[in-house]
Amino acid sequence: MIRNTSIPLRCVLFRFFRSFSCEVRTESDHVRECASKPELTREASLYVHWPYCLRRCSYCNFNKYIPRENKDSIMTECLQRETETLLQLSQVSCITSVFFGGGSPSLADPSTIAAVLETVSKQTSLSDQAEVTLEVNPTPAGRMKLEGFHLAGVNRFSIGVQSLQDEDLRNLGRDHNSQEALQTIEEARRLCPGRVSVDVMFGLPKQTAESWENQLSKLLTVCDDHVSLYQLTLERGTQLFKQVQSGKVSMPAEEVTAEIYQHARETLRQHGFVQYEVSNFARNNSESDHNLSYWRGKQYIGVGPGAHGRFVPLGEGVVAREARTQTLEPDAWIREVQQMGHGTRRRILMSRLDLLEEVLVMGMRMAEGISHKHWDVFCPQLGLREVFSESIRVQELLQGGQLILDDRGLRCTWNGLALLDCILPTLLAELQEQTL
């Protein structure tokens, strides 16, 4: 348990989310210059969303759908076409990484993955060494397709284990059991040694510090070199939310959840894992290149129903970064792609403050934080020290051992990273005061 901190315990865990305004603002020359710098526009990562699942988990409110018929062929065609359209629009010369997420992209046929990657290679540069990740639901069917995905071009697997306790998996509505998860990890490691990530959730119903410790010990005997820990959050409209509201299911106390998180951090560190981001741990230099590109404020292109993107559409003569969202519902998205070549539903021209807020929020999630050089790429007129060093509120965080501001840049301490959602509002408020 975290004790002796001036920040309330309810702030220990990281549930900070920020939404950005839909208002299109007038951009200054400064924003255009920063957003269209060659080092920010020549490259991008690519996210591809497969929206279908066989069932909806009790906790999930992601953009996913249960298909009433097989639409693999038309979905593949539309993913290829939208990929082609948005790559041409962005005019990037290189895709640095590709991530197939969902939904359950392991339900797709390996030929779909191969087709999308072929489209990317025809439009721009995709190195043989580029990280290509696929999320895997660890069912027997998913495991049997791993080799096909690997042959199609996938070189990294992210496996949604969530728990190694069968009771937890049943309560979460998952369609796999712990033994199937272990078998999937084994097969993935055989195909992509050193490039397999395991996703695990904590803060589950009835979970105790002792049960978590046992599960983590078991996980460390089978996992590869990357572990992602995600706290279960109750989302309105989900089955789990209704069960908790009605009293049928109880969640662990915040003190227990905090203890579980801190225990995991310590245990993973003892086993050679480095916490390089709030939820992510790696050893042997196995960090996720794709996710690092998000946290470092680089461009990314989102393809597929409900996908998000952040890039400069140079092909339209626009020289400022846009926040883009594709149409959510798959059938509507398919119609729009067939008619227009893409299903972009919303475009927001990002203001200077929008861009800097994202750089701050995403960068502070990393243990390395934000370097002065990185900040200067986006804000050359106002350095990190100018924004934050004179703030009384920030000074309290520095003196309290939660933040560090030095010649390297701005970052959280080990203790501060666990308090990130309490630190970010202070930093955001200071940024807004200094830039408006």
Disulfide bonds with the S-S distance in Angstrom:
Cys11-Cys422 2.35
